[in-house]
């Protein structure tokens, strides 16, 4: 026998069609499967891009190493000019051209056209503007070849 409960205490029981829930779950699974396939495609693309960039990096590295080798080979063939020897002077202006003379003396052509020539007797001839001046320096001194133009000699 079924007892009757008062209306306010009665529980409401709803029955839903399980076919509708099944349909929703199936649609959700299909949607997730599609997302998984898209992610798999994206992963494949990313892996292919990474492999291509690694290949390019390898090619670039090989090219750089080849260029470095060629540069070293070229530098080995190029003769580098030695620093000019200004003996008996410690230093002369940039652009000065030193020349060894057959008699063992030296000739220095300064950038402004002045010429300095060493002699066998430890004197220095200064030729400037067609005029010649002979200077006999003391040991380890500086010589003044023109007003304000001092050049230091190497100490013997």
C-alpha positions as a Markdown table, in Angstrom:
| # | Residue | x | y | z |
|---|---|---|---|---|
| 1 | Unk | 0.0 | 0.0 | 0.0 |
| 2 | Unk | 1.2 | 3.4 | -0.9 |
| 3 | Unk | 1.1 | 6.0 | 1.7 |
| 4 | Unk | 0.1 | 9.4 | 0.9 |
| 5 | Unk | 2.4 | 12.2 | 1.9 |
| 6 | Unk | 1.2 | 15.7 | 2.4 |
| 7 | Unk | 1.7 | 17.8 | -0.8 |
| 8 | Unk | 4.2 | 20.2 | 0.8 |
| 9 | Unk | 6.5 | 17.2 | 1.8 |
| 10 | Unk | 6.3 | 15.4 | -1.4 |
| 11 | Unk | 9.7 | 15.2 | -3.3 |
| 12 | Unk | 9.7 | 16.0 | -7.0 |
| 13 | Unk | 11.4 | 13.4 | -9.1 |
| 14 | Unk | 12.1 | 14.2 | -12.6 |
| 15 | Unk | 13.1 | 11.7 | -15.1 |
| 16 | Unk | 15.2 | 12.9 | -18.0 |
| 17 | Unk | 15.8 | 11.1 | -21.2 |
| 18 | Unk | 19.3 | 9.5 | -21.1 |
| 19 | Unk | 19.4 | 9.6 | -24.9 |
| 20 | Unk | 19.8 | 13.5 | -24.7 |
| 21 | Unk | 22.7 | 13.2 | -22.2 |
| 22 | Unk | 24.3 | 10.6 | -24.4 |
| 23 | Unk | 24.0 | 12.9 | -27.4 |
| 24 | Unk | 25.6 | 15.8 | -25.5 |
| 25 | Unk | 28.5 | 13.5 | -24.3 |
| 26 | Unk | 29.0 | 12.2 | -27.8 |
| 27 | Unk | 29.1 | 15.7 | -29.2 |
| 28 | Unk | 31.6 | 16.7 | -26.5 |
| 29 | Unk | 33.8 | 13.7 | -27.3 |
| 30 | Unk | 33.7 | 14.5 | -31.0 |
| 31 | Unk | 34.6 | 18.1 | -30.3 |
| 32 | Unk | 37.5 | 17.1 | -28.0 |
| 33 | Unk | 38.7 | 14.6 | -30.6 |
| 34 | Unk | 38.7 | 17.4 | -33.2 |
| 35 | Unk | 40.7 | 19.6 | -30.9 |
| 36 | Unk | 43.2 | 16.8 | -30.3 |
| 37 | Unk | 43.6 | 16.4 | -34.1 |
| 38 | Unk | 44.2 | 20.1 | -34.5 |
| 39 | Unk | 46.8 | 20.1 | -31.7 |
| 40 | Unk | 48.5 | 17.2 | -33.3 |
| 41 | Unk | 48.6 | 19.1 | -36.6 |
| 42 | Unk | 50.0 | 22.2 | -34.8 |
| 43 | Unk | 52.6 | 20.0 | -33.1 |
| 44 | Unk | 53.6 | 18.5 | -36.4 |
| 45 | Unk | 54.0 | 22.0 | -37.9 |
| 46 | Unk | 56.0 | 23.2 | -34.9 |
| 47 | Unk | 58.3 | 20.2 | -35.1 |
| 48 | Unk | 58.8 | 20.8 | -38.9 |
| 49 | Unk | 59.5 | 24.5 | -38.3 |
| 50 | Unk | 62.0 | 23.6 | -35.5 |
| 51 | Unk | 63.8 | 21.0 | -37.8 |
| 52 | Unk | 63.9 | 23.6 | -40.6 |
| 53 | Unk | 65.4 | 26.3 | -38.3 |
| 54 | Unk | 68.0 | 23.8 | -37.0 |
| 55 | Unk | 68.9 | 22.9 | -40.5 |
| 56 | Unk | 69.3 | 26.6 | -41.4 |
| 57 | Unk | 71.4 | 27.1 | -38.2 |
| 58 | Unk | 73.6 | 24.3 | -39.2 |
| 59 | Unk | 74.1 | 25.7 | -42.7 |
| 60 | Unk | 74.8 | 29.2 | -41.3 |
| 61 | Unk | 77.3 | 27.8 | -38.9 |
| 62 | Unk | 79.0 | 25.8 | -41.7 |
| 63 | Unk | 79.1 | 29.0 | -43.9 |
| 64 | Unk | 80.6 | 31.1 | -41.1 |
| 65 | Unk | 83.3 | 28.5 | -40.4 |
| 66 | Unk | 84.1 | 28.4 | -44.1 |
| 67 | Unk | 84.3 | 32.2 | -44.3 |
| 68 | Unk | 86.5 | 32.3 | -41.2 |
| 69 | Unk | 88.8 | 29.7 | -42.8 |
| 70 | Unk | 89.0 | 31.7 | -46.0 |
| 71 | Unk | 89.7 | 34.9 | -44.1 |
| 72 | Unk | 92.5 | 33.3 | -42.2 |
| 73 | Unk | 93.9 | 31.9 | -45.5 |
| 74 | Unk | 93.7 | 35.3 | -47.1 |
| 75 | Unk | 95.4 | 37.0 | -44.1 |
| 76 | Unk | 98.2 | 34.5 | -44.4 |
| 77 | Unk | 98.8 | 35.5 | -48.0 |
| 78 | Unk | 98.7 | 39.3 | -47.3 |
| 79 | Unk | 101.9 | 40.8 | -46.3 |
| 80 | Unk | 101.4 | 43.3 | -43.5 |
| 81 | Unk | 103.7 | 46.3 | -43.7 |
| 82 | Unk | 106.0 | 46.4 | -40.6 |
| 83 | Unk | 106.1 | 49.5 | -38.4 |
| 84 | Unk | 108.6 | 52.0 | -39.8 |
| 85 | Unk | 112.0 | 52.2 | -38.2 |
| 86 | Unk | 112.8 | 55.8 | -37.4 |
| 87 | Unk | 116.2 | 55.1 | -35.8 |
| 88 | Unk | 118.0 | 57.2 | -34.6 |
| 89 | Unk | 114.8 | 59.1 | -33.8 |
| 90 | Unk | 112.4 | 57.8 | -31.1 |
| 91 | Unk | 109.4 | 59.0 | -33.1 |
| 92 | Unk | 108.6 | 61.1 | -36.2 |
| 93 | Unk | 105.2 | 62.4 | -37.4 |
| 94 | Unk | 102.8 | 60.0 | -39.0 |
| 95 | Unk | 103.3 | 59.7 | -42.8 |
| 96 | Unk | 107.1 | 60.1 | -42.5 |
| 97 | Unk | 108.8 | 57.9 | -45.1 |
| 98 | Unk | 112.1 | 56.4 | -44.0 |
| 99 | Unk | 114.6 | 55.2 | -46.6 |
| 100 | Unk | 118.0 | 53.4 | -46.2 |
| 101 | Unk | 120.7 | 54.9 | -48.4 |
| 102 | Unk | 123.5 | 52.8 | -50.0 |
| 103 | Unk | 126.1 | 54.4 | -47.9 |
| 104 | Unk | 124.4 | 53.2 | -44.7 |
| 105 | Unk | 122.9 | 56.5 | -43.7 |
| 106 | Unk | 119.1 | 57.1 | -43.6 |
| 107 | Unk | 116.8 | 59.6 | -45.2 |
| 108 | Unk | 113.5 | 60.7 | -43.7 |
| 109 | Unk | 110.9 | 62.6 | -45.7 |
| 110 | Unk | 108.4 | 64.2 | -43.4 |
| 111 | Unk | 104.8 | 64.7 | -44.5 |
| 112 | Unk | 105.3 | 68.5 | -44.9 |
| 113 | Unk | 108.3 | 68.0 | -47.3 |
| 114 | Unk | 111.1 | 68.5 | -44.8 |
| 115 | Unk | 113.9 | 66.0 | -45.2 |
| 116 | Unk | 116.2 | 64.7 | -42.4 |
| 117 | Unk | 119.4 | 62.9 | -43.4 |
| 118 | Unk | 121.7 | 61.1 | -41.0 |
| 119 | Unk | 125.5 | 61.2 | -41.7 |
| 120 | Unk | 128.4 | 58.9 | -40.8 |
| 121 | Unk | 129.7 | 61.5 | -38.3 |
| 122 | Unk | 126.5 | 61.4 | -36.1 |
| 123 | Unk | 125.2 | 64.6 | -37.5 |
| 124 | Unk | 121.8 | 65.3 | -39.0 |
| 125 | Unk | 121.2 | 67.3 | -42.1 |
| 126 | Unk | 117.9 | 69.2 | -42.2 |
| 127 | Unk | 116.7 | 70.2 | -45.7 |
| 128 | Unk | 113.7 | 72.5 | -45.6 |
| 129 | Unk | 112.6 | 74.8 | -48.4 |
| 130 | Unk | 115.8 | 74.3 | -50.3 |
| 131 | Unk | 118.0 | 75.3 | -47.4 |
| 132 | Unk | 120.3 | 72.9 | -45.6 |
| 133 | Unk | 121.2 | 73.0 | -42.0 |
| 134 | Unk | 123.6 | 70.6 | -40.2 |
| 135 | Unk | 122.8 | 69.7 | -36.5 |
| 136 | Unk | 125.3 | 68.0 | -34.2 |
| 137 | Unk | 123.2 | 66.6 | -31.3 |
| 138 | Unk | 124.5 | 65.6 | -27.9 |
| 139 | Unk | 124.0 | 62.0 | -26.6 |
| 140 | Unk | 120.4 | 61.2 | -25.7 |
| 141 | Unk | 119.1 | 64.6 | -26.6 |
| 142 | Unk | 116.4 | 66.1 | -28.7 |
| 143 | Unk | 117.2 | 68.1 | -31.8 |
| 144 | Unk | 115.3 | 71.2 | -32.9 |
| 145 | Unk | 114.9 | 71.0 | -36.7 |
| 146 | Unk | 112.8 | 74.1 | -36.9 |
| 147 | Unk | 111.4 | 76.6 | -34.4 |
| 148 | Unk | 109.1 | 74.5 | -32.1 |
| 149 | Unk | 109.8 | 71.2 | -33.8 |
| 150 | Unk | 111.7 | 68.9 | -31.5 |
| 151 | Unk | 112.5 | 65.3 | -32.2 |
| 152 | Unk | 114.0 | 63.0 | -29.5 |
| 153 | Unk | 116.9 | 60.8 | -30.4 |
| 154 | Unk | 117.4 | 57.2 | -29.2 |
| 155 | Unk | 119.9 | 57.0 | -26.4 |
| 156 | Unk | 123.0 | 55.1 | -27.4 |
